Amino acid sequence: PCPCGFLGDPNKECTCTPYQAQRYRNRISGPLLDRIDLQVEVPRLELKDLEENTEEEASSVIRERVLKARERQQARFQNEGISYNSELQNRQIKIFCQLKRDSRQLLTKIFRKLNLSMRAYDRVLKVAQTIADLAGSEQIEMLHVAEAIQYRCFDRPLW
């Protein structure tokens, strides 16, 4: 996240100036970042996190949900010459990524606030459609849009 590596770390203080951190982040160009669908920061694990016995969703359950989402996508695109949301072109996004009214309002608000490019906007829509498919939803709901936007961490300001 920055030259020293500790920006946002809860245990070790970052020694970089805001200018240094922003300059470091700017080494990856906006057009390149626009082409990355999922931008997720992974925080440092603590020993207690590994020792906790929390109930996690079984891999077999996740696998089944993913297979159903893939089947849903293949059925949706059977006459389009594509199989998955990631392959959607601009024209197809407008046809297949149907947003509820409140979802569209949220996306528009965030789009303006973060000053997203049209490419990033399309990427968010495709990811939101995939999240909706994983949830078994016919339309992209506000929750799906909100989650998809959370996967665009490099579009958000550092401070």
DSSP file (Angstrom, degrees, kcal/mol; ACC not computed):
  #  RESIDUE AA STRUCTURE BP1 BP2  ACC     N-H-->O    O-->H-N    N-H-->O    O-->H-N    TCO  KAPPA ALPHA  PHI   PSI    X-CA   Y-CA   Z-CA
    1    1 A P              0   0    0      0, 0.0    24,-0.2     0, 0.0    23,-0.1   0.000 360.0 360.0 360.0 -19.5    0.0    0.0    0.0
    2    2 A C        -     0   0    0     22,-0.1     3,-0.3     5,-0.1    19,-0.1  -0.945 360.0 -85.7-160.6 172.5    3.0    2.3    0.5
    3    3 A P  S    S+     0   0    0      0, 0.0    -1,-0.1     0, 0.0    18,-0.0   0.874 127.3  43.2 -59.3 -38.0    6.8    2.2    0.4
    4    4 A C  S    S-     0   0    0     -3,-0.0    17,-0.0     1,-0.0     0, 0.0   0.740 105.4-131.1 -81.3 -20.0    7.2    1.1    4.0
    5    5 A G  S    S+     0   0    0     -3,-0.3     9,-0.1     1,-0.0    -1,-0.0   0.513  80.7  95.7  90.4   5.2    4.4   -1.4    3.6
    6    6 A F    >   +     0   0    0      7,-0.1     3,-2.2     2,-0.1     8,-0.3   0.287  37.9 135.5-117.0  11.4    2.4   -0.5    6.7
    7    7 A L  T 3  S+     0   0    0      1,-0.3     6,-0.1     6,-0.1    -5,-0.1  -0.450  86.7   7.1 -61.8 122.5   -0.3    2.0    5.5
    8    8 A G  T 3  S+     0   0    0      1,-0.3    -1,-0.3    -2,-0.3     5,-0.1   0.395  92.3 142.3  85.7  -3.1   -3.5    0.9    7.2
    9    9 A D    <   -     0   0    0     -3,-2.2    -1,-0.3     3,-0.3     5,-0.2  -0.563  44.6-150.6 -72.8 129.6   -1.8   -1.7    9.4
   10   10 A P  S    S+     0   0    0      0, 0.0    -1,-0.1     0, 0.0     3,-0.1   0.703  91.2  40.3 -74.1 -17.2   -3.4   -1.7   12.9
   11   11 A N  S    S+     0   0    0      1,-0.2     2,-0.4    -5,-0.0    -2,-0.0   0.716 113.6  44.3-105.3 -24.6   -0.2   -2.8   14.6
   12   12 A K  S    S-     0   0    0     -6,-0.2    -3,-0.3     0, 0.0     2,-0.2  -0.983  79.9-124.2-129.3 131.8    2.6   -0.9   13.0
   13   13 A E        -     0   0    0     -2,-0.4     2,-0.2    -3,-0.1    -6,-0.1  -0.501  24.9-119.0 -77.8 137.2    2.6    2.8   12.1
   14   14 A C        -     0   0    0     -8,-0.3    -1,-0.1    -2,-0.2    -6,-0.0  -0.541  17.9-162.7 -71.7 136.0    3.2    3.8    8.6
   15   15 A T        +     0   0    0     -2,-0.2     2,-0.2     2,-0.1    -1,-0.1   0.365  56.0 105.1-101.4   3.5    6.3    6.1    8.3
   16   16 A C  S    S-     0   0    0      1,-0.1    -2,-0.1     2,-0.0   -14,-0.0  -0.525  70.3-122.1 -86.1 150.2    5.4    7.4    4.8
   17   17 A T     >  -     0   0    0     -2,-0.2     4,-2.4     1,-0.1     5,-0.2  -0.504  31.3-108.5 -78.8 159.4    4.1   10.9    4.1
   18   18 A P  H  > S+     0   0    0      0, 0.0     4,-2.6     0, 0.0     5,-0.2   0.886 122.3  54.2 -55.2 -37.9    0.7   11.1    2.4
   19   19 A Y  H  > S+     0   0    0      2,-0.2     4,-2.7     1,-0.2     5,-0.2   0.927 108.2  48.1 -61.9 -45.6    2.6   12.4   -0.7
   20   20 A Q  H  > S+     0   0    0      2,-0.2     4,-2.3     1,-0.2    -1,-0.2   0.912 113.1  47.8 -62.1 -43.7    4.9    9.3   -0.7
   21   21 A A  H  X S+     0   0    0     -4,-2.4     4,-2.3     2,-0.2    -1,-0.2   0.918 114.2  45.9 -65.3 -43.4    2.0    6.9   -0.3
   22   22 A Q  H  X S+     0   0    0     -4,-2.6     4,-2.2    -5,-0.2    -2,-0.2   0.909 112.8  50.4 -66.6 -41.1    0.0    8.5   -3.1
   23   23 A R  H  < S+     0   0    0     -4,-2.7     4,-0.3    -5,-0.2    -1,-0.2   0.892 110.6  50.4 -62.5 -39.5    3.1    8.6   -5.4
   24   24 A Y  H >< S+     0   0    0     -4,-2.3     3,-1.1     1,-0.2     4,-0.2   0.920 111.8  47.0 -63.9 -44.9    3.7    4.9   -4.7
   25   25 A R  H >< S+     0   0    0     -4,-2.3     3,-1.5     1,-0.2    -2,-0.2   0.848 104.0  62.4 -66.0 -34.3    0.1    4.1   -5.5
   26   26 A N  T 3< S+     0   0    0     -4,-2.2    -1,-0.2     1,-0.3    -2,-0.2   0.558  79.2  85.3 -70.8  -6.9    0.2    6.2   -8.7
   27   27 A R  T <  S+     0   0    0     -3,-1.1     2,-0.7    -4,-0.3    -1,-0.3   0.777  82.7  66.2 -64.9 -24.3    2.9    3.9  -10.0
   28   28 A I  S <  S-     0   0    0     -3,-1.5    -1,-0.1    -4,-0.2     5,-0.0  -0.891  96.9-127.7 -96.9 118.3    0.0    1.7  -11.2
   29   29 A S     >  -     0   0    0     -2,-0.7     4,-2.4     1,-0.1     3,-0.3  -0.256   9.7-120.9 -69.9 151.6   -1.8    3.7  -13.9
   30   30 A G  H  > S+     0   0    0      1,-0.2     4,-2.5     2,-0.2     5,-0.2   0.907 112.2  54.4 -55.5 -47.4   -5.6    4.2  -13.8
   31   31 A P  H  > S+     0   0    0      0, 0.0     4,-0.5     0, 0.0    -1,-0.2   0.852 109.9  48.1 -60.2 -32.9   -6.2    2.5  -17.1
   32   32 A L  H >4 S+     0   0    0     -3,-0.3     3,-1.2     2,-0.2    -2,-0.2   0.931 111.4  49.2 -70.7 -45.1   -4.4   -0.6  -15.9
   33   33 A L  H >< S+     0   0    0     -4,-2.4     3,-1.8     1,-0.3    -1,-0.2   0.857 102.2  63.9 -61.1 -34.8   -6.3   -0.6  -12.6
   34   34 A D  H 3< S+     0   0    0     -4,-2.5    -1,-0.3     1,-0.3    -2,-0.2   0.768  98.6  55.9 -59.4 -24.9   -9.6   -0.2  -14.6
   35   35 A R  T << S+     0   0    0     -3,-1.2     2,-0.7    -4,-0.5    -1,-0.3   0.443  88.4  87.6 -89.7  -0.3   -8.8   -3.6  -16.2
   36   36 A I    <   -     0   0    0     -3,-1.8     3,-0.1    -4,-0.2    87,-0.0  -0.891  59.6-166.3-102.5 114.8   -8.6   -5.4  -12.8
   37   37 A D  S    S+     0   0    0     -2,-0.7     2,-0.6     1,-0.2    -1,-0.2   0.918  75.0  39.4 -68.1 -45.6  -12.0   -6.6  -11.7
   38   38 A L        +     0   0    0    114,-0.1     2,-0.6     2,-0.1    -1,-0.2  -0.925  60.0 175.5-115.9 115.4  -11.3   -7.4   -8.1
   39   39 A Q  B     +a  152   0A   0    112,-4.1   114,-1.9    -2,-0.6     2,-0.5  -0.911  17.4 167.9-118.1 100.3   -8.9   -5.1   -6.2
   40   40 A V        -     0   0    0     -2,-0.6     2,-0.4   112,-0.1   111,-0.1  -0.955  29.3-144.4-124.3 128.2   -8.8   -6.4   -2.6
   41   41 A E        -     0   0    0     -2,-0.5    -2,-0.0   -40,-0.0   112,-0.0  -0.750  16.0-151.5 -85.1 134.8   -6.5   -5.4    0.2
   42   42 A V        -     0   0    0     -2,-0.4     3,-0.1     3,-0.0    -2,-0.0  -0.925  12.8-142.7-110.9 112.6   -5.7   -8.4    2.4
   43   43 A P        -     0   0    0      0, 0.0     2,-0.1     0, 0.0   -34,-0.1  -0.246  31.1 -85.9 -72.2 162.1   -4.9   -7.4    6.0
   44   44 A R        -     0   0    0      1,-0.1     2,-0.3     0, 0.0     0, 0.0  -0.415  44.1-125.1 -64.4 136.9   -2.2   -9.1    8.1
   45   45 A L        -     0   0    0     -2,-0.1     2,-0.3    -3,-0.1    -1,-0.1  -0.636  18.6-144.3 -82.8 143.1   -3.5  -12.1   10.0
   46   46 A E    >>  -     0   0    0     -2,-0.3     4,-1.1     1,-0.1     3,-0.7  -0.727  23.8-114.8-100.7 156.9   -3.0  -12.3   13.7
   47   47 A L  H >> S+     0   0    0     -2,-0.3     4,-1.6     1,-0.3     3,-0.6   0.886 117.0  58.3 -57.9 -40.3   -2.2  -15.5   15.5
   48   48 A K  H 3> S+     0   0    0      1,-0.2     4,-1.4     2,-0.2    -1,-0.3   0.824  99.1  59.7 -61.5 -30.6   -5.6  -15.4   17.3
   49   49 A D  H <4 S+     0   0    0     -3,-0.7    -1,-0.2     1,-0.2    -2,-0.2   0.863 107.5  45.1 -65.3 -35.2   -7.3  -15.4   13.9
   50   50 A L  H << S+     0   0    0     -4,-1.1    -1,-0.2    -3,-0.6    -2,-0.2   0.795 113.1  50.6 -76.2 -29.3   -5.7  -18.7   13.1
   51   51 A E  H  < S+     0   0    0     -4,-1.6    -2,-0.2     2,-0.1    -1,-0.2   0.694  85.6 104.7 -84.0 -19.5   -6.6  -20.2   16.5
   52   52 A E     <  -     0   0    0     -4,-1.4     2,-0.9    -5,-0.2    -3,-0.0  -0.363  64.4-143.8 -65.9 139.5  -10.3  -19.2   16.4
   53   53 A N        +     0   0    0     -2,-0.1     2,-0.3     2,-0.0    -1,-0.1  -0.669  36.9 162.3-102.0  75.7  -12.7  -22.0   15.8
   54   54 A T        -     0   0    0     -2,-0.9     2,-0.6     1,-0.0    -2,-0.0  -0.699  45.8-106.7 -95.8 148.8  -15.3  -20.2   13.7
   55   55 A E        -     0   0    0     -2,-0.3     2,-0.3     3,-0.0    -1,-0.0  -0.626  41.3-169.9 -74.1 119.4  -17.8  -22.0   11.6
   56   56 A E        -     0   0    0     -2,-0.6     2,-0.2     1,-0.0     3,-0.1  -0.808  31.0 -97.9-108.9 151.9  -16.8  -21.5    8.0
   57   57 A E        -     0   0    0     -2,-0.3     2,-0.0     1,-0.1    -1,-0.0  -0.493  47.6-108.8 -67.8 134.2  -18.9  -22.4    5.0
   58   58 A A    >>  -     0   0    0     -2,-0.2     4,-2.0     1,-0.1     3,-0.6  -0.347  16.8-125.9 -66.5 143.1  -17.9  -25.8    3.6
   59   59 A S  H 3> S+     0   0    0      1,-0.2     4,-3.0     2,-0.2     5,-0.2   0.843 110.7  58.2 -57.2 -35.8  -16.0  -25.9    0.3
   60   60 A S  H 3> S+     0   0    0      2,-0.2     4,-1.9     1,-0.2    -1,-0.2   0.867 106.1  48.3 -65.7 -35.5  -18.6  -28.3   -1.1
   61   61 A V  H <> S+     0   0    0     -3,-0.6     4,-2.0     2,-0.2    -2,-0.2   0.912 113.3  47.2 -69.3 -43.5  -21.4  -25.8   -0.4
   62   62 A I  H  X S+     0   0    0     -4,-2.0     4,-2.4     1,-0.2    -2,-0.2   0.925 110.6  52.9 -62.9 -44.3  -19.4  -23.0   -2.1
   63   63 A R  H  X S+     0   0    0     -4,-3.0     4,-2.5     1,-0.2    -1,-0.2   0.906 108.1  50.5 -58.2 -43.1  -18.6  -25.2   -5.0
   64   64 A E  H  X S+     0   0    0     -4,-1.9     4,-2.2     1,-0.2    -1,-0.2   0.905 110.1  49.5 -63.0 -42.3  -22.3  -26.0   -5.5
   65   65 A R  H  X S+     0   0    0     -4,-2.0     4,-2.1     2,-0.2    -1,-0.2   0.895 111.5  49.2 -64.5 -40.2  -23.2  -22.3   -5.5
   66   66 A V  H  X S+     0   0    0     -4,-2.4     4,-2.4     2,-0.2    -2,-0.2   0.913 110.0  51.0 -65.7 -42.9  -20.5  -21.5   -8.0
   67   67 A L  H  X S+     0   0    0     -4,-2.5     4,-2.3     1,-0.2    -2,-0.2   0.900 110.4  49.3 -62.2 -40.5  -21.7  -24.3  -10.3
   68   68 A K  H  X S+     0   0    0     -4,-2.2     4,-2.3     2,-0.2    -1,-0.2   0.894 110.5  50.5 -65.4 -39.3  -25.3  -23.1  -10.2
   69   69 A A  H  X S+     0   0    0     -4,-2.1     4,-2.2     2,-0.2    -2,-0.2   0.904 110.5  49.5 -65.1 -40.8  -24.1  -19.5  -10.9
   70   70 A R  H  X S+     0   0    0     -4,-2.4     4,-2.7     2,-0.2    -2,-0.2   0.909 110.9  49.4 -63.9 -42.2  -22.1  -20.8  -13.9
   71   71 A E  H  X S+     0   0    0     -4,-2.3     4,-2.4     2,-0.2    -2,-0.2   0.909 109.5  52.1 -62.3 -42.0  -25.1  -22.7  -15.2
   72   72 A R  H  X S+     0   0    0     -4,-2.3     4,-2.1     1,-0.2    -2,-0.2   0.911 112.1  46.3 -59.9 -43.8  -27.3  -19.6  -14.8
   73   73 A Q  H  X S+     0   0    0     -4,-2.2     4,-2.1     2,-0.2    -2,-0.2   0.918 111.1  50.7 -67.3 -44.2  -24.8  -17.6  -16.8
   74   74 A Q  H  < S+     0   0    0     -4,-2.7    -2,-0.2     1,-0.2    -1,-0.2   0.890 112.2  47.5 -62.6 -38.6  -24.5  -20.2  -19.6
   75   75 A A  H >< S+     0   0    0     -4,-2.4     3,-1.0    -5,-0.2    -1,-0.2   0.908 111.3  51.3 -67.2 -41.4  -28.3  -20.4  -19.9
   76   76 A R  H 3< S+     0   0    0     -4,-2.1     3,-0.3     1,-0.2    -2,-0.2   0.863 118.4  37.0 -62.6 -37.2  -28.6  -16.6  -20.0
   77   77 A F  T >X>S+     0   0    0     -4,-2.1     3,-2.3     6,-0.2     5,-0.8   0.181  76.8 119.9-103.9  16.3  -26.0  -16.3  -22.8
   78   78 A Q  T <45S+     0   0    0     -3,-1.0     3,-0.2     1,-0.3    -1,-0.2   0.780  84.9  37.1 -56.3 -29.6  -26.8  -19.4  -24.8
   79   79 A N  T 345S+     0   0    0     -3,-0.3    -1,-0.3    -4,-0.2    -2,-0.1   0.259 105.4  71.8-104.2  11.8  -27.5  -17.3  -27.9
   80   80 A E  T <45S-     0   0    0     -3,-2.3    -2,-0.2     2,-0.3    -1,-0.1   0.547  99.7-118.3-105.1 -10.0  -24.8  -14.7  -27.4
   81   81 A G  T  <5S+     0   0    0     -4,-0.7     2,-0.3     1,-0.3    -3,-0.1   0.653  85.1  91.9  78.5  13.9  -21.7  -16.7  -28.2
   82   82 A I      < -     0   0    0     -5,-0.8    -1,-0.3    -8,-0.1    -2,-0.3  -0.862  56.1-160.8-131.1 168.6  -20.3  -16.2  -24.6
   83   83 A S        +     0   0    0     -2,-0.3     2,-0.3     1,-0.2    -6,-0.2   0.647  66.5  40.0-121.0 -25.4  -20.6  -18.2  -21.4
   84   84 A Y  S >  S-     0   0    0     -7,-0.1     3,-1.6     1,-0.1     4,-0.2  -0.873  75.4-112.9-134.3 159.3  -19.9  -15.9  -18.5
   85   85 A N  G >  S+     0   0    0     -2,-0.3     3,-1.9     1,-0.3    -1,-0.1   0.833 111.6  66.5 -56.9 -35.4  -20.4  -12.4  -17.2
   86   86 A S  G 3  S+     0   0    0      1,-0.3    -1,-0.3    40,-0.1    40,-0.1   0.732  97.6  55.2 -61.6 -21.1  -16.7  -11.6  -17.5
   87   87 A E  G <  S+     0   0    0     -3,-1.6    -1,-0.3    39,-0.1    -2,-0.2   0.472  78.9 126.9 -91.2  -3.0  -17.1  -11.9  -21.3
   88   88 A L    <   -     0   0    0     -3,-1.9     2,-0.2    -4,-0.2    38,-0.1  -0.281  47.9-148.4 -60.5 136.0  -19.9   -9.4  -21.6
   89   89 A Q     >  -     0   0    0      1,-0.0     4,-2.3     0, 0.0     3,-0.3  -0.554  34.1 -93.3 -96.0 168.6  -19.4   -6.5  -24.1
   90   90 A N  H  > S+     0   0    0      1,-0.2     4,-1.5     2,-0.2    -2,-0.1   0.883 125.2  48.1 -50.9 -49.3  -20.8   -3.0  -23.7
   91   91 A R  H  > S+     0   0    0      1,-0.2     4,-0.9     2,-0.2    -1,-0.2   0.889 113.2  48.6 -60.3 -41.0  -24.0   -3.7  -25.7
   92   92 A Q  H  > S+     0   0    0     -3,-0.3     4,-3.1     1,-0.2     5,-0.4   0.823 102.7  61.2 -72.0 -32.0  -24.6   -6.9  -23.8
   93   93 A I  H  X S+     0   0    0     -4,-2.3     4,-2.3     1,-0.2    -1,-0.2   0.923 103.4  51.2 -59.5 -43.7  -24.1   -5.3  -20.4
   94   94 A K  H  < S+     0   0    0     -4,-1.5    -1,-0.2    -5,-0.2    -2,-0.2   0.820 116.5  41.0 -63.7 -31.2  -27.0   -2.9  -21.1
   95   95 A I  H  < S+     0   0    0     -4,-0.9    -2,-0.2    -3,-0.1    -1,-0.2   0.911 125.8  29.0 -82.2 -45.7  -29.2   -5.9  -22.0
   96   96 A F  H  < S+     0   0    0     -4,-3.1     2,-1.4     1,-0.2    -3,-0.2   0.705 101.3  74.9 -97.4 -22.1  -28.2   -8.4  -19.3
   97   97 A C     <  -     0   0    0     -4,-2.3     2,-0.6    -5,-0.4    -1,-0.2  -0.647  65.7-177.6 -95.3  81.3  -27.2   -6.5  -16.3
   98   98 A Q        -     0   0    0     -2,-1.4    42,-2.7    40,-0.2     2,-0.4  -0.696   6.5-161.8 -87.1 119.6  -30.6   -5.3  -15.0
   99   99 A L  B     -b  140   0B   0     -2,-0.6    42,-0.2    40,-0.2     2,-0.1  -0.786  17.9-123.2-101.5 141.7  -30.5   -3.1  -12.0
  100  100 A K     >  -     0   0    0     40,-1.9     4,-2.4    -2,-0.4     5,-0.2  -0.419  38.5-103.5 -69.9 160.6  -33.3   -2.3   -9.6
  101  101 A R  H  > S+     0   0    0      1,-0.2     4,-2.1     2,-0.2     5,-0.1   0.906 122.0  46.5 -56.8 -47.5  -34.0    1.4   -9.3
  102  102 A D  H  > S+     0   0    0      1,-0.2     4,-2.1     2,-0.2    -1,-0.2   0.834 111.0  54.2 -66.7 -30.7  -32.3    1.8   -5.9
  103  103 A S  H  > S+     0   0    0      2,-0.2     4,-2.5    37,-0.2    -1,-0.2   0.916 108.6  48.1 -66.4 -43.4  -29.3   -0.2   -7.2
  104  104 A R  H  X S+     0   0    0     -4,-2.4     4,-2.5     2,-0.2    -2,-0.2   0.890 110.7  51.9 -64.3 -39.8  -28.9    2.1  -10.2
  105  105 A Q  H  X S+     0   0    0     -4,-2.1     4,-2.3    -5,-0.2    -1,-0.2   0.913 110.8  47.7 -63.8 -42.6  -29.1    5.1   -7.9
  106  106 A L  H  X S+     0   0    0     -4,-2.1     4,-2.7     2,-0.2     5,-0.3   0.940 112.7  48.2 -62.8 -47.1  -26.4    3.7   -5.6
  107  107 A L  H  X S+     0   0    0     -4,-2.5     4,-2.8     1,-0.2    -2,-0.2   0.902 112.1  49.3 -62.1 -41.5  -24.1    2.9   -8.5
  108  108 A T  H  X S+     0   0    0     -4,-2.5     4,-2.1     2,-0.2    -1,-0.2   0.913 111.8  49.1 -62.9 -43.0  -24.6    6.4  -10.0
  109  109 A K  H  X S+     0   0    0     -4,-2.3     4,-2.4     2,-0.2    -2,-0.2   0.936 115.8  42.1 -62.4 -47.9  -23.9    8.1   -6.6
  110  110 A I  H  X S+     0   0    0     -4,-2.7     4,-3.0     2,-0.2     5,-0.3   0.892 110.5  57.8 -66.9 -40.3  -20.7    6.0   -6.1
  111  111 A F  H  X>S+     0   0    0     -4,-2.8     5,-1.8    -5,-0.3     4,-0.7   0.919 112.4  40.6 -55.4 -46.2  -19.7    6.4   -9.7
  112  112 A R  H  <5S+     0   0    0     -4,-2.1     3,-0.3     3,-0.2    -1,-0.2   0.910 115.0  51.0 -70.4 -42.6  -19.8   10.2   -9.3
  113  113 A K  H  <5S+     0   0    0     -4,-2.4    -2,-0.2     1,-0.2    -1,-0.2   0.905 119.2  35.5 -63.6 -42.4  -18.2   10.3   -5.8
  114  114 A L  H  <5S-     0   0    0     -4,-3.0    -1,-0.2    -5,-0.1    -2,-0.2   0.500 103.2-129.9 -90.1  -4.3  -15.2    8.1   -6.8
  115  115 A N  T  <5 -     0   0    0     -4,-0.7    -3,-0.2    -3,-0.3    -4,-0.1   0.933  38.5-170.6  54.6  49.5  -15.0    9.6  -10.3
  116  116 A L      < -     0   0    0     -5,-1.8    -1,-0.1    -6,-0.2     2,-0.1  -0.342  18.9-120.1 -70.8 150.3  -15.0    6.1  -11.9
  117  117 A S     >  -     0   0    0      1,-0.1     4,-2.3   -87,-0.1     5,-0.1  -0.391  27.9-107.7 -79.6 166.5  -14.2    5.6  -15.6
  118  118 A M  H  > S+     0   0    0      1,-0.2     4,-2.4     2,-0.2     5,-0.2   0.853 122.0  55.8 -64.7 -33.6  -16.8    4.0  -17.8
  119  119 A R  H  > S+     0   0    0      2,-0.2     4,-2.2     1,-0.2    -1,-0.2   0.929 108.8  46.1 -64.4 -43.5  -14.5    0.9  -17.9
  120  120 A A  H  > S+     0   0    0      2,-0.2     4,-2.7     1,-0.2    -2,-0.2   0.892 110.0  55.1 -64.5 -39.3  -14.6    0.6  -14.1
  121  121 A Y  H  X S+     0   0    0     -4,-2.3     4,-2.1     1,-0.2    -2,-0.2   0.934 109.5  46.4 -58.1 -47.7  -18.4    1.2  -14.2
  122  122 A D  H  X S+     0   0    0     -4,-2.4     4,-2.3     1,-0.2    -1,-0.2   0.888 111.3  52.1 -62.8 -39.9  -18.8   -1.8  -16.6
  123  123 A R  H  X S+     0   0    0     -4,-2.2     4,-2.5     2,-0.2     5,-0.2   0.917 108.4  50.7 -63.3 -43.1  -16.5   -3.9  -14.4
  124  124 A V  H  X S+     0   0    0     -4,-2.7     4,-2.8     1,-0.2    -1,-0.2   0.916 110.1  50.8 -60.9 -42.8  -18.5   -3.1  -11.3
  125  125 A L  H  X S+     0   0    0     -4,-2.1     4,-2.4     2,-0.2    -2,-0.2   0.918 110.6  48.1 -61.8 -43.8  -21.7   -4.1  -13.2
  126  126 A K  H  X S+     0   0    0     -4,-2.3     4,-1.9     2,-0.2    -1,-0.2   0.901 114.0  46.5 -65.3 -40.1  -20.3   -7.4  -14.3
  127  127 A V  H  X S+     0   0    0     -4,-2.5     4,-2.4     2,-0.2    -2,-0.2   0.915 111.9  51.3 -67.2 -41.8  -19.0   -8.2  -10.8
  128  128 A A  H  X S+     0   0    0     -4,-2.8     4,-2.4     1,-0.2    -2,-0.2   0.884 108.8  51.8 -61.9 -38.4  -22.4   -7.2   -9.3
  129  129 A Q  H  X S+     0   0    0     -4,-2.4     4,-2.4     2,-0.2    -1,-0.2   0.894 109.6  49.6 -64.3 -39.3  -24.1   -9.5  -11.8
  130  130 A T  H  X S+     0   0    0     -4,-1.9     4,-2.4     2,-0.2    -2,-0.2   0.905 110.2  50.0 -66.2 -41.0  -21.9  -12.4  -10.8
  131  131 A I  H  X S+     0   0    0     -4,-2.4     4,-1.6     2,-0.2    -2,-0.2   0.910 110.8  50.1 -62.1 -42.0  -22.7  -11.7   -7.1
  132  132 A A  H  X>S+     0   0    0     -4,-2.4     5,-2.8     1,-0.2     4,-0.6   0.910 109.9  51.0 -62.0 -42.1  -26.4  -11.7   -8.0
  133  133 A D  H ><5S+     0   0    0     -4,-2.4     3,-0.9     1,-0.2    -2,-0.2   0.903 108.3  51.3 -62.5 -41.1  -25.9  -15.0   -9.8
  134  134 A L  H 3<5S+     0   0    0     -4,-2.4    -1,-0.2     1,-0.3    -2,-0.2   0.815 111.6  48.2 -65.1 -29.7  -24.2  -16.5   -6.8
  135  135 A A  H 3<5S-     0   0    0     -4,-1.6    -1,-0.3    -5,-0.2    -2,-0.2   0.528 114.9-118.2 -86.3  -6.8  -27.1  -15.4   -4.6
  136  136 A G  T <<5 +     0   0    0     -3,-0.9     2,-0.3    -4,-0.6    -3,-0.2   0.738  62.1 151.7  76.9  22.9  -29.6  -16.8   -7.0
  137  137 A S      < -     0   0    0     -5,-2.8    -1,-0.3    -6,-0.2    -2,-0.1  -0.675  45.2-149.9 -92.6 141.4  -31.1  -13.4   -7.7
  138  138 A E  S    S+     0   0    0     -2,-0.3     2,-0.3     2,-0.0   -40,-0.2   0.795  83.6  34.9 -76.6 -30.3  -32.8  -12.5  -11.0
  139  139 A Q  S    S-     0   0    0     -7,-0.1     2,-0.6   -42,-0.1   -40,-0.2  -0.848  91.9-100.8-123.5 159.6  -31.8   -8.8  -10.8
  140  140 A I  B     -b   99   0B   0    -42,-2.7   -40,-1.9    -2,-0.3   -37,-0.2  -0.707  45.5-160.0 -79.1 119.3  -28.9   -6.9   -9.4
  141  141 A E     >  -     0   0    0     -2,-0.6     4,-2.0   -13,-0.2     3,-0.5  -0.496  32.1-101.1 -98.1 169.1  -29.9   -5.6   -6.0
  142  142 A M  H  > S+     0   0    0      1,-0.2     4,-2.7     2,-0.2     5,-0.2   0.874 122.3  55.8 -57.1 -40.2  -28.4   -2.8   -4.0
  143  143 A L  H  > S+     0   0    0      1,-0.2     4,-2.1     2,-0.2    -1,-0.2   0.874 106.6  50.7 -60.7 -38.4  -26.5   -5.2   -1.8
  144  144 A H  H  > S+     0   0    0     -3,-0.5     4,-2.3     2,-0.2    -1,-0.2   0.904 111.4  47.2 -67.3 -41.7  -24.9   -6.8   -4.9
  145  145 A V  H  X S+     0   0    0     -4,-2.0     4,-2.4     2,-0.2    -2,-0.2   0.930 111.3  51.4 -64.0 -45.7  -23.8   -3.3   -6.2
  146  146 A A  H  X S+     0   0    0     -4,-2.7     4,-1.4     1,-0.2    -2,-0.2   0.903 111.8  46.7 -59.7 -42.4  -22.4   -2.4   -2.7
  147  147 A E  H  X S+     0   0    0     -4,-2.1     4,-0.7     2,-0.2    -1,-0.2   0.921 110.7  51.9 -66.6 -42.8  -20.4   -5.6   -2.5
  148  148 A A  H >< S+     0   0    0     -4,-2.3     3,-0.9     1,-0.2    -2,-0.2   0.886 108.1  51.8 -61.0 -39.4  -19.0   -5.2   -6.0
  149  149 A I  H >< S+     0   0    0     -4,-2.4     3,-1.9     1,-0.2    -1,-0.2   0.842 100.4  63.0 -66.8 -32.6  -17.9   -1.6   -5.2
  150  150 A Q  H 3< S+     0   0    0     -4,-1.4    -1,-0.2     1,-0.3     3,-0.2   0.745  94.4  62.6 -63.3 -22.0  -16.1   -2.9   -2.2
  151  151 A Y  T << S+     0   0    0     -3,-0.9  -112,-4.1    -4,-0.7    -1,-0.3   0.317  87.8  74.6 -85.7   9.4  -13.9   -4.9   -4.5
  152  152 A R  B X   +a   39   0A   0     -3,-1.9     3,-1.7  -114,-0.2     4,-0.4  -0.439  54.4 151.2-113.3  55.2  -12.6   -1.7   -6.1
  153  153 A C  G >   +     0   0    0   -114,-1.9     3,-0.9     1,-0.3    -1,-0.1   0.760  66.5  58.3 -64.7 -26.0  -10.3   -0.6   -3.2
  154  154 A F  G 3  S+     0   0    0      1,-0.2    -1,-0.3    -3,-0.2     4,-0.1   0.552  96.0  64.1 -83.6  -4.9   -7.8    1.2   -5.4
  155  155 A D  G <  S+     0   0    0     -3,-1.7    -1,-0.2  -116,-0.1    -2,-0.2   0.590  90.3  83.3 -86.0 -11.4  -10.6    3.5   -6.7
  156  156 A R  S <  S-     0   0    0     -3,-0.9   -42,-0.0    -4,-0.4     2,-0.0  -0.652  90.6-103.6 -92.4 148.2  -11.0    4.9   -3.2
  157  157 A P        -     0   0    0      0, 0.0    -1,-0.1     0, 0.0    -2,-0.1  -0.312  21.9-127.1 -67.2 154.0   -8.9    7.7   -1.8
  158  158 A L              0   0    0      1,-0.2    -2,-0.0    -4,-0.1    -4,-0.0   0.880 360.0 360.0 -68.6 -38.7   -6.1    6.8    0.7
  159  159 A W              0   0    0   -141,-0.0    -1,-0.2     0, 0.0    -3,-0.0   0.365 360.0 360.0-124.0 360.0   -7.3    9.4    3.2
